[in-house]
Amino acid sequence: MKRREFIGLLGGAAVAWPLTARAQPSDRMRHIGVLMNTGPDDPEGKARNVAFERALQELGWTDGRNVRIDYRWGAGDADRIRRYAVELVSLSPDVILTVGSATAGPLLQATRTLPIVFVQAPDPVGAGFVDTLARPGGNATGFTLFEYGISAKWLELLKEIAPGVTRVAVLRDAAIAAGTGQLGAIQSAAPSFGVELSPVGVRDPREIERAVAAFASSANGGLIVTVSTLAGVHRDLIVMLAARHKLPAVYYARYIVAGGGLISYGPDFIDQHRRAAGYVDRILKGEQPADLPVQTPTKYELAINLKTARALGLDVPPSILARADEVIE
């Protein structure tokens, strides 16, 4: 190599080296916190996190390589959720993913600066998480669960699959706004279906068992299980009680039907976690939650468990089978 070419090569390297050095900070390990409303052994919670991490990988983020993900599991315990919310905030992650209003609320009490992406929040405007859906305005954005009006659809499904039902126990968490909103929508539709409603709390397993047993002591009963963290935590108990007392029941999520529930209609929760990865990616790349509009569900699914229907002595109408996204034999 000639001396002039060698000097030129050294000069080019001298110019290139600072550019490379200046690029290094963008390659630093990023940090994501996740506050779940389920327990660490909950299979549905695990499936959602797998979907979230896979979607992140497709966007170039791999746990342990260029991002660290710290999980905390609330398991429906309000004190534990508050403690973990404070703990995650103290770690100062780049962004926090949170599931449901029961976890988003404590996080937003703990910080109004760290970026937060929520999923499955029934009414983020009413809860004060965001200013509006189009312009969140603060440090949080994400994905709504659904409008409360969908709750009337559950009553319609219950009457369609079990026309003889005239009494309906509505399992809801009275301590959260979503519990009141969903019950209100069902109450508005009840007169047109000729049913009498009985609200039942879900905060304590013994409370659930006593209330459902008392309700089942009279004939022509059915159940509607509305969305709440506690309904998800106690879902196995609720499904067992519905089977024991021969009560047709409508649920808000497919995974409960896969676990033995009769029928469900609601958004695809796994899909929301996939979509949440897109918002987390955009925030890691510099966008602000205030500028990312809150999104509504794009996928709803109807699921029916024919084994459970047979055990209850129900003939599933062809109209339901034709509409079902999943039929469990």
Residue, then its C-alpha position, 0 to 999 in steps of 0.5 A: m500500500k502506498r504511503r498516501e493511501f495509508i494516510g488517507l485510510l487512517g484519516g477515514a478511520a479517524v472520521a468514522w470512529p467518532l461517528t461510531a462512538r456517538a451511535q453507541p448510546s442508542d444501542r444501550m440496554r433498554h428497560i421495560g416494566v410489566l405489572m400483571n393483574t394475574g398470578p405468576d402461574d396463571p396460564e392465560g397471563k403467561a400466554r399474553n406475555v409470550a405474545f407480547e415478547r414475540a411481537l417485541q422480537e419482531l420489532g427488534w427487541t429481545d429480552g436479555r439482548n437489547v432490552r430487559i423486562d421486569y415482571r410483577w404479578g398482582a394476582g388480584d391483590a390490591d395491596r400487592i398491586r400498589r406495592y409492585a406499582v411503587e417498586l416498578v416506578s422506583l426502577s425507572p424503566d423506559v416504559i411500563l406495560t400494565v393490564g387492566s384498570a386495577t393495575a393502571g390506577p396505582l401506577l398512575q398514582a405512583t408516577r405521572t412522568l414515566p411512560i405507561v401503556f395499558v391494555q384492557a382498560p374499560d374506561p380510561v377517560g372516566a378513570g382519569f388515565v387519559d384526557t381523551l382517547a384521541r389525545p391522551g395528554g399525559n404519560a399513559t396511553g394504550f388499549t380499551l377493553f370495550e364499551y359497556g354496551i357489549s354487556a347487553k350482548w351477554l344477556e342476549l346470548l344467555k337467552e339465546i342459548a338458554p331461553g328458559v332463563t328468567r333469573v340472572a345473577v350478574l357477577r361483578d366487582a362493585a369496587i371498580a367503575a367497570g363493575t357498575g358500568q357493565l351492570g348498568a348496561i345489563q340492567s337497561a336490557a333486562p326488561s326487554f328479555g323479561v329477566e330479573l337480575s341479582p348482582v353478586g360480588v366477586r371479591d371473596p371466594r366464600e362470598i361467591e360460593r354462598a351467593v351462587a348457591a343461594f341464587a341456584s336454590s330457585a329455578n330458571g337461573g343463569l349467570i353473567v360474569t362481567v370483566s374484572t381482575l377478580a373474576g379472572v382470578h376466581r374463574d375456576l371457582i365460578v366455572m365449577l359452581a356453574a357446573r355444580h348448580k347446573l347454571p348456564a353462564v356467559y363469560y367475557a373471554r374465550y380462555i374461560v370457555a376453554g377452561g370449562g365455561l359455557i359461552s363467551y363473547g369479548p375482545d381477543f386479549i392476546d391480540q391486545h398484548r401483541r398490539a401493545a408491543g407496537y406502542v412500547d416500541r414507538i415509545l422506546k424509539g422516542e415517541q410520547p404517550a400523549d401523542l399516541p391515541v388510545q385504541t379500541p379492540t379490533k378483534y372480538e370472538l365468540a366461543i362455545n363449549l359443547k361438552t359443557a352445553r351437553a352437561l347442562g342439557l342444552d341444545v345449542p342453536p345453529s345460529i350460535l354455532a354458525r357465528a362461533d369463532e371457536v367451538i370446543e368439543 
